[in-house]
């Protein structure tokens, strides 16, 4: 049986009418077998021994049989080893039957699916139905630990839709498999993992693993029912890397269940509303942090099984904490076992290197103009939301998708059909992605990591936006960090770096993000980027975090920043938890401050209810650049506003007068210079009562002391 026939094995193998119309003839392709006998099922009757031909083809003529029947093969191999299997090629009608395909949920149709085939009312055959898209392949075979990785034994059947299929009886969860593909010229390619595989083996095997997605019993129904939109709700996100948040003795990585046991109570204690995991899609290179994924449907097995990860999410949901995943649809690595040149042609990547190769990351870029690629990526997104109850997807590297000239010089890119630099196909994909996600999961969210001023990223589709729920505010991050790292004596000349963000703060649904990218690659940490001696560094960090938590926009903070780590993040080791063992250390002070900020952020409606609306914010003092003081008010829909004053110098400001919008006595909500946070303990005052003195456009004003490098928060009693 040659390679040409491997594309349509059901037309030759299995039961067929004999050439002379005298009964049936059974053909089996087992070049690894010495002898094969046929056993009828479910009766168990032996029908005879098959004739072996030199090529490895076996035949048995059954002249008295007229109708197809089910059977097992008793296969004897060299050395006398004998075993029984159901022949896959008796299930052709079942394997090749057409079905309705939900193209937004291709994971339900492609990949490896456990199924049961009924022989009769009492007897069933269980196995796995494999489907893989390889439209330009000449042949595709299934290989695995069940057939000794022999590509001759399980040729798959092609169809007009480019999908190859085969049902293999007897396979169970845990079986390893890959696809052996010959390109259209007959050349054998490196073995390929399943693009729709849901579980993967680690290096060096890198095989896909059959998995039963239905086994885990969720216990988060209450969370899923009450989960809702967050536009007017607190959203404080703790970003983390699963492999390095905390490790066991001996620098051993925790699994998902061990991590949940320690991480859930910590996040709850700190008051964060969500965690955001750096990508956990299967990725061959640990050092990529997950941003070069191969398995878009497989949670990485570095930390355990898919069920272990479901348990991890379940624990967060039971604790009332949401889970956001970083998701990477922009590009993929060119590992041989992955998507690159999947069937010998550019099935997933763009064939033109000007659009299909990323010069910065040395990775392949998806061809967003192909309907199958869009279906593949959208199915991946829906799979995480559906199968893992994920609450949101943060889409990585959106800017690289939007622009054809991203990181390219003149001559290295080709304009679109309108002569511009926008990637029109990628834009269409992102809109379709957001539309589909919000239609199918209205209470989930999508978040764009988009670093340019592309308009309308988080505007709805009907308003010509991309349709994301939120967008990272990279401008705020860049400007404010640039300001904070300057010595206070120089800050008056850069005052606008702290005020400019409110010019555009409500043009998008922003998330203020201090992410992992800000504490790697020699940038230092948030703490080490602050100027001055150690005391000033900690004071600067405390007031900066307070400024962030009181500034309009949702919040995201990378692990370790909440206690002021000295060392840059290292993915090969745990965070420096020893820094917070001494409860009197300034690191514990920063940690306590973040805990307090989260508590106030959630309890005070003025700090979150109008986060995304210009009516929730008003400058009181934005021009006192000489003293580097910022003061503003945060409003809620119905309730008392909160006054925030930031003193961004180490100088104590006595009797500082600030206008306020309402008359009465105010209470102190926060002083970041409090000794409990590791501050100097300078008091802002004992009583805060307004005077009828016009100041900053307000009829009422307050006098108070501004502690050094501090943020003070006041609320009308």
C-alpha positions as CSV (number, residue, x, y, z in Angstrom):
1,X,0.0,0.0,0.0
2,X,1.8,3.2,-1.2
3,X,1.7,6.7,0.1
4,X,-1.0,7.8,-2.4
5,X,-3.4,5.3,-0.8
6,X,-2.6,6.6,2.7
7,X,-4.8,9.6,2.0
8,X,-7.9,7.4,1.7
9,X,-7.3,4.3,3.7
10,X,-11.0,3.5,4.2
11,X,-11.4,3.0,0.5
12,X,-9.1,-0.1,0.7
13,X,-8.7,-1.2,4.3
14,X,-11.5,-2.8,6.4
15,X,-14.4,-4.7,5.0
16,X,-15.3,-4.4,1.3
17,X,-17.3,-6.4,-1.2
18,X,-15.1,-9.0,-2.9
19,X,-14.2,-8.3,-6.5
20,X,-16.2,-11.2,-7.7
21,X,-19.2,-10.1,-5.5
22,X,-18.8,-13.4,-3.6
23,X,-19.0,-12.2,0.0
24,X,-16.7,-9.7,1.7
25,X,-13.0,-9.3,1.8
26,X,-11.2,-7.9,4.9
27,X,-7.9,-6.0,4.5
28,X,-5.6,-5.0,7.3
29,X,-2.4,-3.0,7.0
30,X,0.0,-4.2,9.7
31,X,3.6,-4.4,8.3
32,X,4.8,-5.0,11.9
33,X,2.7,-8.2,12.3
34,X,3.7,-11.8,11.6
35,X,0.2,-13.3,11.9
36,X,-3.3,-12.0,12.3
37,X,-6.6,-13.8,13.0
38,X,-10.1,-12.3,12.9
39,X,-12.6,-12.6,15.8
40,X,-16.2,-11.5,15.3
41,X,-17.7,-9.2,17.9
42,X,-19.6,-9.3,20.1
43,X,-20.0,-13.1,19.6
44,X,-16.2,-13.9,20.1
45,X,-16.2,-16.3,17.2
46,X,-12.9,-16.8,15.3
47,X,-13.5,-16.3,11.6
48,X,-10.1,-17.4,10.4
49,X,-6.4,-16.5,9.9
50,X,-5.5,-13.8,7.4
51,X,-3.1,-14.2,4.5
52,X,0.0,-12.1,4.8
53,X,1.5,-10.4,1.7
54,X,5.1,-9.3,1.5
55,X,4.2,-5.6,1.7
56,X,2.6,-6.0,5.1
57,X,-1.0,-6.2,3.8
58,X,-3.2,-9.0,5.3
59,X,-6.4,-10.3,3.7
60,X,-9.2,-12.6,4.6
61,X,-11.9,-13.7,2.2
62,X,-15.4,-14.2,3.8
63,X,-17.5,-15.6,0.9
64,X,-20.6,-16.2,3.0
65,X,-20.7,-12.7,4.5
66,X,-22.9,-10.1,3.0
67,X,-23.2,-7.4,5.6
68,X,-20.5,-5.5,7.5
69,X,-19.9,-6.6,11.1
70,X,-17.6,-5.6,14.0
71,X,-14.5,-7.5,14.7
72,X,-11.2,-7.7,16.6
73,X,-7.8,-8.6,15.3
74,X,-5.6,-11.0,17.2
75,X,-2.1,-9.8,16.2
76,X,1.0,-11.9,16.7
77,X,4.4,-10.0,16.4
78,X,7.9,-11.4,16.1
79,X,8.9,-13.0,19.3
80,X,5.5,-14.4,20.0
81,X,3.9,-11.3,21.6
82,X,0.2,-11.4,20.9
83,X,-2.5,-8.8,21.5
84,X,-6.1,-8.0,20.5
85,X,-7.4,-4.7,19.1
86,X,-10.4,-3.4,17.2
87,X,-9.4,-2.5,13.7
88,X,-9.8,1.3,13.2
89,X,-10.8,0.8,9.6
90,X,-14.1,-0.9,10.4
91,X,-15.4,2.4,11.6
92,X,-15.2,4.4,8.4
93,X,-18.8,5.4,8.2
94,X,-18.6,6.7,11.8
95,X,-15.2,8.3,11.4
96,X,-15.9,10.1,8.1
97,X,-19.4,11.2,8.7
98,X,-20.1,14.9,8.2
99,X,-21.2,17.0,11.1
100,X,-22.2,20.6,11.8
101,X,-19.0,22.6,12.6
102,X,-19.0,25.6,14.9
103,X,-16.1,27.4,13.5
104,X,-15.8,29.7,16.6
105,X,-15.3,26.5,18.6
106,X,-13.1,24.3,16.5
107,X,-11.7,22.7,19.7
108,X,-15.0,20.7,19.8
109,X,-14.3,19.2,16.4
110,X,-10.5,19.0,16.0
111,X,-7.9,17.5,18.2
112,X,-8.2,14.2,20.2
113,X,-11.7,13.4,21.6
114,X,-12.7,10.5,23.7
115,X,-15.8,8.8,22.4
116,X,-17.8,5.6,22.8
117,X,-19.1,3.6,19.8
118,X,-21.9,1.2,20.5
119,X,-21.6,-2.3,18.9
120,X,-25.0,-3.3,20.3
121,X,-27.2,-2.6,23.3
122,X,-24.7,-4.3,25.6
123,X,-21.3,-3.8,24.1
124,X,-19.4,-0.6,23.5
125,X,-16.0,0.3,22.1
126,X,-14.2,3.2,23.6
127,X,-11.4,5.1,21.9
128,X,-10.2,8.4,20.6
129,X,-11.3,10.3,17.4
130,X,-8.4,12.4,16.0
131,X,-8.9,15.2,13.6
132,X,-6.1,17.5,12.3
133,X,-6.1,20.2,9.6
134,X,-3.3,19.7,7.0
135,X,-4.8,20.8,3.7
136,X,-1.6,20.4,1.6
137,X,-0.3,17.2,3.1
138,X,0.1,14.1,0.9
139,X,-0.4,11.8,3.8
140,X,-0.9,12.0,7.6
141,X,-0.4,9.2,10.1
142,X,-1.0,8.9,13.7
143,X,1.9,7.8,15.8
144,X,2.3,7.3,19.5
145,X,3.2,5.0,22.4
146,X,0.3,2.8,21.4
147,X,1.9,1.9,18.0
148,X,5.6,2.2,18.8
149,X,5.7,5.5,16.9
150,X,5.4,3.6,13.7
151,X,4.0,5.9,11.0
152,X,3.0,2.9,8.8
153,X,0.3,1.6,11.1
154,X,-2.4,4.3,11.4
155,X,-2.8,6.3,8.2
156,X,-5.5,8.9,8.5
157,X,-8.2,9.7,6.0
158,X,-8.3,13.1,4.2
159,X,-11.4,15.0,3.1
160,X,-12.2,18.0,1.0
161,X,-12.1,20.3,4.0
162,X,-8.4,19.6,4.6
163,X,-9.1,17.7,7.8
164,X,-7.6,14.3,8.3
165,X,-9.5,11.9,10.6
166,X,-9.1,8.5,12.3
167,X,-10.9,6.8,15.2
168,X,-8.5,4.5,17.2
169,X,-10.3,2.1,19.5
170,X,-8.7,1.3,22.8
171,X,-6.8,4.5,23.4
172,X,-7.3,6.1,26.8
173,X,-6.4,9.3,28.7
174,X,-2.6,9.5,29.1
175,X,-1.7,8.0,25.7
176,X,1.0,10.0,23.9
177,X,0.6,10.9,20.2
178,X,1.9,13.1,17.4
179,X,1.2,13.4,13.7
180,X,3.6,12.0,11.0
181,X,3.1,14.2,7.9
182,X,4.4,13.9,4.4
183,X,4.2,17.2,2.4
184,X,2.7,17.4,-1.0
185,X,6.0,16.2,-2.6
186,X,6.2,13.2,-0.3
187,X,8.9,14.5,2.0
188,X,8.6,13.4,5.6
189,X,8.3,16.3,8.0
190,X,9.4,16.4,11.7
191,X,6.7,14.8,13.9
192,X,4.1,17.4,14.8
193,X,2.3,17.9,18.1
194,X,-1.5,18.4,17.9
195,X,-2.4,22.1,17.4
196,X,-5.6,21.4,19.2
197,X,-4.0,19.2,21.9
198,X,-5.2,20.0,25.4
199,X,-2.3,18.4,27.3
200,X,1.4,18.1,26.4
201,X,4.5,16.3,27.4
202,X,7.6,18.3,28.5
203,X,11.0,18.2,26.8
204,X,12.4,16.1,25.2
205,X,9.3,14.2,24.1
206,X,7.0,17.2,23.5
207,X,4.2,14.8,22.6
208,X,0.5,15.6,22.9
209,X,-1.4,13.6,25.5
210,X,-4.9,12.3,25.3
211,X,-6.9,14.0,28.0
212,X,-10.5,13.7,29.4
213,X,-11.7,17.3,29.8
214,X,-14.9,16.2,31.4
215,X,-13.5,14.6,34.6
216,X,-13.1,17.7,36.8
217,X,-16.1,18.7,38.9
218,X,-16.3,22.4,39.3
219,X,-17.3,24.0,42.6
220,X,-17.4,27.7,41.6
221,X,-21.0,28.0,40.5
222,X,-21.7,30.8,42.9
223,X,-18.7,32.8,41.5
224,X,-19.8,32.2,37.9
225,X,-23.3,33.3,38.6
226,X,-22.4,36.6,40.3
227,X,-19.5,37.5,38.0
228,X,-20.3,40.7,36.3
229,X,-19.0,43.8,34.5
230,X,-16.2,45.7,36.2
231,X,-16.4,49.1,34.7
232,X,-17.8,50.7,37.9
233,X,-16.4,48.1,40.2
234,X,-13.0,47.8,41.9
235,X,-10.4,45.9,39.8
236,X,-7.0,45.5,41.4
237,X,-4.9,42.9,39.6
238,X,-1.9,41.0,41.0
239,X,0.2,39.9,38.0
240,X,2.4,36.8,38.6
241,X,4.6,34.1,37.0
242,X,3.5,30.7,38.2
243,X,7.0,29.2,38.2
244,X,8.7,31.9,40.3
245,X,6.2,33.4,42.7
246,X,7.3,31.1,45.5
247,X,9.4,27.9,45.3
248,X,9.8,25.0,47.7
249,X,13.1,24.2,49.4
250,X,15.8,23.3,46.9
251,X,14.4,25.8,44.4
252,X,11.8,23.3,43.3
253,X,8.8,24.7,41.4
254,X,5.4,24.3,43.0
255,X,2.6,22.5,41.1
256,X,-0.8,24.2,40.6
257,X,-2.3,22.6,43.7
258,X,0.6,23.6,45.9
259,X,0.7,27.1,44.5
260,X,-3.1,27.5,45.1
261,X,-2.6,26.5,48.8
262,X,-0.2,29.4,49.4
263,X,-1.2,32.0,46.7
264,X,-4.9,32.1,47.3
265,X,-4.8,33.2,51.0
266,X,-2.0,35.7,50.2
267,X,-3.9,37.4,47.4
268,X,-7.0,37.5,49.5
269,X,-5.1,38.9,52.5
270,X,-3.5,41.6,50.3
271,X,-7.0,42.6,49.0
272,X,-6.5,42.1,45.2
273,X,-9.7,41.4,43.3
274,X,-7.9,39.4,40.5
275,X,-4.7,37.7,39.6
276,X,-3.3,37.8,36.1
277,X,-1.1,34.8,35.1
278,X,1.7,35.3,32.6
279,X,1.0,32.8,29.8
280,X,0.4,29.2,30.9
281,X,-0.3,28.0,27.3
282,X,2.2,25.2,26.7
283,X,5.5,26.7,25.6
284,X,8.8,24.7,25.0
285,X,11.1,27.5,26.2
286,X,10.7,28.3,29.9
287,X,12.8,31.4,29.4
288,X,10.1,32.8,27.1
289,X,7.9,33.2,30.2
290,X,5.1,31.7,28.1
291,X,5.1,34.4,25.5
292,X,6.2,32.0,22.8
293,X,3.4,29.3,23.0
294,X,3.1,26.2,20.9
295,X,0.0,24.7,22.6
296,X,-2.8,27.3,22.3
297,X,-5.3,24.9,23.9
298,X,-2.9,23.2,26.4
299,X,-2.1,24.5,29.9
300,X,1.6,23.9,30.5
301,X,2.3,20.6,32.2
302,X,5.3,22.1,34.0
303,X,3.1,22.7,37.0
304,X,0.7,19.8,36.7
305,X,-2.3,18.5,34.7
306,X,-5.3,20.3,33.2
307,X,-7.3,19.1,36.2
308,X,-4.7,20.5,38.6
309,X,-5.1,23.9,36.9
310,X,-8.8,23.7,37.1
311,X,-8.4,23.1,40.8
312,X,-6.1,26.1,41.0
313,X,-8.8,28.4,39.4
314,X,-11.5,26.8,41.5
315,X,-9.8,27.8,44.7
316,X,-9.5,31.4,43.6
317,X,-13.1,31.6,42.6
318,X,-14.3,30.1,45.9
319,X,-12.2,32.8,47.6
320,X,-14.0,35.5,45.5
321,X,-10.9,36.3,43.3
322,X,-11.0,36.4,39.5
323,X,-8.4,34.9,37.2
324,X,-7.1,36.6,34.1
325,X,-4.8,34.9,31.6
326,X,-2.2,36.4,29.3
327,X,-3.1,35.1,25.8
328,X,-0.7,35.4,22.8
329,X,-2.4,35.4,19.4
330,X,0.3,37.6,17.8
331,X,3.0,35.1,17.0
332,X,4.4,31.6,17.7
333,X,7.9,30.0,17.8
334,X,9.4,28.1,14.9
335,X,10.0,24.8,16.9
336,X,9.9,21.8,14.6
337,X,7.1,20.1,16.5
338,X,4.9,23.1,16.4
339,X,2.8,25.1,13.9
340,X,5.6,26.3,11.6
341,X,5.2,24.8,8.1
342,X,2.7,22.4,9.6
343,X,2.0,20.3,6.5
344,X,5.0,21.6,4.5
345,X,3.3,24.8,3.7
346,X,2.4,28.0,5.6
347,X,-0.9,26.8,7.2
348,X,-0.7,29.1,10.2
349,X,2.0,31.7,9.4
350,X,1.9,34.4,6.7
351,X,3.9,33.1,3.7
352,X,5.5,36.5,3.1
353,X,8.3,37.1,5.6
354,X,7.5,40.8,5.6
355,X,4.3,39.9,7.3
356,X,5.0,36.4,8.6
357,X,8.3,36.8,10.5
358,X,8.9,38.9,13.6
359,X,12.4,40.4,13.6
360,X,12.4,41.3,17.3
361,X,11.3,37.9,18.7
362,X,12.5,35.6,15.8
363,X,9.0,34.1,15.7
364,X,6.3,33.4,13.1
365,X,3.4,35.8,12.7
366,X,-0.1,34.3,12.1
367,X,-1.7,34.9,8.8
368,X,-4.7,36.8,10.1
369,X,-6.3,36.9,6.6
370,X,-6.9,33.1,6.6
371,X,-10.4,32.1,7.9
372,X,-8.9,28.9,9.4
373,X,-6.3,30.9,11.4
374,X,-8.9,33.2,12.7
375,X,-11.1,30.2,13.7
376,X,-8.2,28.6,15.4
377,X,-7.3,31.6,17.5
378,X,-10.9,32.5,18.4
379,X,-11.5,28.8,19.4
380,X,-8.4,29.0,21.6
381,X,-9.8,32.1,23.4
382,X,-13.2,30.5,23.9
383,X,-11.7,27.2,25.1
384,X,-9.9,29.0,28.0
385,X,-13.1,30.8,28.9
386,X,-15.3,27.7,28.5
387,X,-13.2,24.9,29.8
388,X,-11.2,26.7,32.5
389,X,-13.8,29.3,33.6
390,X,-11.2,32.1,33.0
391,X,-12.6,35.5,33.8
392,X,-10.6,37.5,31.3
393,X,-8.0,37.4,28.6
394,X,-5.2,40.0,28.4
395,X,-4.1,40.0,24.8
396,X,-0.4,40.4,24.4
397,X,1.5,42.5,21.9
398,X,-1.6,44.0,20.2
399,X,0.5,46.8,18.7
400,X,2.6,44.3,16.8
401,X,-0.6,43.0,15.3
402,X,-2.0,46.4,14.3
403,X,0.9,47.7,12.3
404,X,2.6,46.2,9.3
405,X,5.7,48.3,9.9
406,X,6.0,47.4,13.6
407,X,9.8,47.0,14.3
408,X,10.5,47.2,10.6
409,X,12.6,49.7,8.6
410,X,11.6,51.2,5.2
411,X,11.6,48.5,2.6
412,X,11.0,45.7,5.1
413,X,7.2,46.0,5.0
414,X,4.5,46.3,2.4
415,X,1.6,48.8,2.7
416,X,-2.0,47.5,2.8
417,X,-4.4,47.8,-0.1
418,X,-5.2,51.4,0.9
419,X,-1.5,52.4,1.1
420,X,-1.4,52.5,4.9
421,X,0.6,50.7,7.6
422,X,-2.4,49.2,9.3
423,X,-2.7,45.4,9.3
424,X,-6.4,45.3,8.1
425,X,-6.7,41.5,8.5
426,X,-5.4,41.6,12.1
427,X,-7.8,44.5,12.9
428,X,-10.7,42.5,11.5
429,X,-9.6,39.5,13.5
430,X,-9.4,41.5,16.8
431,X,-12.9,42.9,16.2
432,X,-14.2,39.4,15.5
433,X,-12.4,38.1,18.6
434,X,-14.0,40.7,20.9
435,X,-17.4,40.4,19.3
436,X,-17.4,36.6,19.8
437,X,-16.0,36.6,23.3
438,X,-18.6,39.1,24.6
439,X,-21.5,37.4,22.8
440,X,-20.7,34.1,24.3
441,X,-19.3,35.2,27.6
442,X,-20.9,38.5,28.4
443,X,-19.4,38.7,32.0
444,X,-15.8,37.9,30.9
445,X,-13.4,40.6,29.8
446,X,-10.8,41.2,27.2
447,X,-7.8,43.5,27.9
448,X,-5.4,44.9,25.3
449,X,-1.7,45.4,25.9
450,X,-1.4,48.1,23.3
451,X,1.5,50.5,23.5
452,X,0.6,53.1,20.9
453,X,-2.1,55.7,20.5
454,X,-4.2,53.6,18.2
455,X,-7.7,55.1,18.6
456,X,-10.7,53.2,20.1
457,X,-9.0,50.1,21.4
458,X,-11.6,49.7,24.2
459,X,-14.4,51.4,22.3
460,X,-17.3,49.2,21.2
461,X,-17.5,47.9,17.7
462,X,-20.6,50.0,16.9
463,X,-18.4,53.1,17.6
464,X,-15.7,51.9,15.2
465,X,-13.6,50.6,18.1
466,X,-11.7,47.3,18.4
467,X,-14.1,46.2,21.1
468,X,-11.7,45.4,24.0
469,X,-13.1,45.8,27.5
470,X,-9.9,47.5,28.8
471,X,-6.6,48.7,27.6
472,X,-3.3,48.9,29.5
473,X,-2.3,52.6,30.1
474,X,1.3,52.4,28.9
475,X,1.5,56.2,28.6
476,X,0.7,56.7,32.3
477,X,3.2,54.0,33.3
478,X,6.0,55.5,31.2
479,X,5.5,59.1,32.2
480,X,5.0,58.6,35.9
481,X,8.0,56.2,36.2
482,X,10.2,58.7,34.4
483,X,9.1,61.4,36.8
484,X,9.5,59.3,39.9
485,X,13.0,58.2,39.2
486,X,14.2,61.9,39.1
487,X,15.7,63.5,42.1
488,X,13.0,65.7,43.8
489,X,15.1,68.8,43.0
490,X,14.5,68.2,39.3
491,X,10.9,67.2,39.5
492,X,9.5,70.8,39.1
493,X,10.8,70.8,35.6
494,X,8.9,67.6,34.7
495,X,5.6,68.3,36.6
496,X,3.5,67.6,33.4
497,X,4.6,64.0,33.4
498,X,2.4,63.5,36.4
499,X,-0.6,65.5,35.1
500,X,-0.6,64.8,31.4
501,X,-2.4,61.4,31.8
502,X,-5.6,63.1,32.7
503,X,-5.7,64.7,29.3
504,X,-6.5,61.3,27.8
505,X,-7.5,59.2,30.9
506,X,-11.1,58.7,29.7
507,X,-10.4,58.1,26.0
508,X,-10.1,54.4,26.8
509,X,-11.1,52.1,29.6
510,X,-7.6,52.1,31.1
511,X,-5.8,49.7,33.4
512,X,-2.8,51.4,35.1
513,X,-0.2,48.7,34.8
514,X,3.1,48.3,36.6
515,X,3.9,44.9,35.0
516,X,6.8,42.4,34.8
517,X,8.3,44.4,31.9
518,X,9.1,47.2,34.3
519,X,11.3,45.0,36.6
520,X,13.5,43.1,34.1
521,X,16.2,43.6,31.5
522,X,18.4,45.9,33.7
523,X,15.7,48.4,34.4
524,X,15.9,47.7,38.1
525,X,12.9,47.3,40.3
526,X,10.3,49.9,41.3
527,X,12.2,50.4,44.5
528,X,15.7,50.7,43.0
529,X,14.5,53.2,40.4
530,X,13.5,55.6,43.2
531,X,16.0,58.3,44.0
532,X,17.7,59.1,47.3
533,X,18.8,57.1,50.3
534,X,17.0,54.0,51.4
535,X,14.5,56.0,53.4
536,X,13.6,58.2,50.5
537,X,13.4,55.2,48.1
538,X,10.8,53.5,50.3
539,X,8.9,56.8,50.8
540,X,8.9,57.5,47.1
541,X,7.6,54.0,46.4
542,X,4.8,54.4,48.9
543,X,3.6,57.7,47.5
544,X,3.9,56.4,44.0
545,X,1.8,53.4,44.7
546,X,-0.7,55.7,46.5
547,X,-0.8,58.0,43.5
548,X,-1.5,54.9,41.3
549,X,-4.3,53.6,43.5
550,X,-6.0,57.1,43.6
551,X,-5.6,57.9,39.9
552,X,-8.5,57.1,37.6
553,X,-8.2,53.6,36.1
554,X,-8.1,50.0,37.2
555,X,-4.9,48.7,38.8
556,X,-2.3,46.0,38.0
557,X,0.9,45.4,40.0
558,X,3.5,42.7,39.3
559,X,4.5,40.3,42.1
560,X,7.3,41.5,44.4
561,X,6.4,45.2,43.8
562,X,3.9,45.0,46.6
563,X,6.8,44.7,49.1
564,X,9.5,46.7,47.4
565,X,11.9,44.0,46.2
566,X,15.5,45.1,45.7
567,X,16.3,42.4,43.1
568,X,15.0,42.3,39.5
569,X,12.6,39.5,38.9
570,X,14.4,36.2,38.1
571,X,12.2,33.5,36.6
572,X,14.6,30.8,37.9
573,X,14.0,31.5,41.5
574,X,11.5,32.6,44.1
575,X,10.7,36.1,45.1
576,X,12.7,37.5,48.0
577,X,10.2,36.6,50.7
578,X,12.9,36.9,53.4
579,X,12.5,40.6,53.0
580,X,9.1,40.5,54.8
581,X,10.0,38.1,57.5
582,X,10.9,41.0,59.8
583,X,7.5,42.7,60.5
584,X,9.3,46.0,61.3
585,X,11.1,46.2,58.0
586,X,10.2,48.9,55.5
587,X,9.4,46.1,53.0
588,X,6.6,45.0,55.4
589,X,5.5,48.7,55.5
590,X,5.1,48.8,51.7
591,X,3.2,45.5,51.8
592,X,0.9,46.8,54.5
593,X,0.3,50.0,52.5
594,X,-0.7,48.0,49.4
595,X,-3.0,46.0,51.6
596,X,-4.6,49.2,52.9
597,X,-4.8,50.8,49.5
598,X,-6.7,47.7,48.2
599,X,-9.0,47.8,51.2
600,X,-9.8,51.5,50.6
601,X,-10.1,51.1,46.9
602,X,-12.8,48.4,47.4
603,X,-14.6,50.1,50.3
604,X,-14.7,53.7,49.0
605,X,-16.9,54.0,46.0
606,X,-15.3,57.3,45.1
607,X,-12.1,55.5,44.3
608,X,-13.6,53.1,41.8
609,X,-17.2,53.8,40.8
610,X,-16.3,56.5,38.2
611,X,-12.9,55.1,37.4
612,X,-13.7,55.3,33.7
613,X,-15.7,58.5,33.6
614,X,-14.4,62.1,33.6
615,X,-17.1,63.0,36.2
616,X,-15.2,61.0,38.8
617,X,-12.1,63.2,38.9
618,X,-11.3,66.9,39.3
619,X,-8.0,68.6,39.7
620,X,-7.6,70.8,42.8
621,X,-3.9,71.5,42.4
622,X,-2.1,70.6,39.2
623,X,0.1,73.6,38.8
624,X,2.1,73.7,42.0
625,X,5.2,72.5,40.2
626,X,7.5,74.5,42.4
627,X,6.6,72.5,45.5
628,X,5.8,69.3,43.5
629,X,2.4,69.0,45.0
630,X,-0.6,67.4,43.3
631,X,-4.1,67.5,44.7
632,X,-7.4,66.2,43.2
633,X,-10.8,64.9,44.2
634,X,-12.4,61.6,43.4
635,X,-16.2,61.4,43.1
636,X,-18.7,58.6,43.2
637,X,-22.3,58.5,42.1
638,X,-23.8,59.2,45.5
639,X,-21.7,59.9,48.5
640,X,-18.9,61.9,49.9
641,X,-15.9,62.7,47.6
642,X,-12.3,61.8,48.6
643,X,-9.5,64.4,48.6
644,X,-6.0,63.2,47.6
645,X,-2.9,65.3,48.1
646,X,0.6,64.1,47.0
647,X,3.7,65.7,48.2
648,X,6.5,64.5,45.9
649,X,9.4,66.1,47.7
650,X,11.1,65.1,51.0
651,X,10.2,68.6,52.4
652,X,7.4,68.8,55.0
653,X,4.8,71.4,53.9
654,X,3.2,73.1,56.9
655,X,-0.2,74.8,56.7
656,X,-0.7,73.8,53.1
657,X,-4.0,75.2,51.9
658,X,-6.1,73.3,49.4
659,X,-9.5,74.0,48.1
660,X,-12.2,71.4,48.7
661,X,-15.6,70.9,47.1
662,X,-17.7,70.5,50.3
663,X,-17.9,72.2,53.6
664,X,-17.5,70.4,56.9
665,X,-15.1,68.2,58.8
666,X,-12.9,65.7,57.0
667,X,-11.4,62.5,58.4
668,X,-8.0,61.0,57.5
669,X,-8.3,57.8,55.4
670,X,-4.6,57.4,54.6
671,X,-1.2,59.0,55.3
672,X,1.5,57.0,53.4
673,X,4.1,58.5,55.8
674,X,2.5,56.7,58.7
675,X,5.0,54.8,60.9
676,X,2.9,51.6,60.4
677,X,3.9,51.8,56.7
678,X,7.5,52.4,57.5
679,X,7.2,56.2,57.2
680,X,8.6,59.0,59.4
681,X,5.3,59.5,61.2
682,X,4.8,63.2,60.4
683,X,1.1,63.9,61.1
684,X,-1.1,65.6,58.6
685,X,-3.0,67.2,61.4
686,X,-5.4,66.4,64.2
687,X,-8.6,67.9,62.8
688,X,-9.5,68.8,59.3
689,X,-12.3,71.4,59.3
690,X,-13.0,73.6,56.2
691,X,-12.7,77.4,56.2
692,X,-14.7,79.7,54.0
693,X,-11.6,80.8,52.1
694,X,-11.7,80.5,48.3
695,X,-8.8,78.4,47.0
696,X,-8.2,76.5,43.8
697,X,-11.6,77.5,42.4
698,X,-13.4,76.2,45.5
699,X,-15.3,78.2,48.1
700,X,-14.1,76.1,51.0
701,X,-10.5,75.1,51.8
702,X,-8.5,73.0,54.3
703,X,-5.2,73.6,55.9
704,X,-3.0,70.7,56.7
705,X,0.6,69.5,57.0
706,X,1.9,67.5,54.0
707,X,4.4,64.9,55.3
708,X,7.5,64.3,53.2
709,X,7.2,62.2,50.1
710,X,3.7,61.2,51.0
711,X,0.1,60.8,49.9
712,X,-2.7,62.0,52.2
713,X,-6.3,60.9,51.6
714,X,-9.3,62.7,53.3
715,X,-13.0,62.1,53.2
716,X,-15.9,64.3,54.4
717,X,-17.3,62.9,57.6
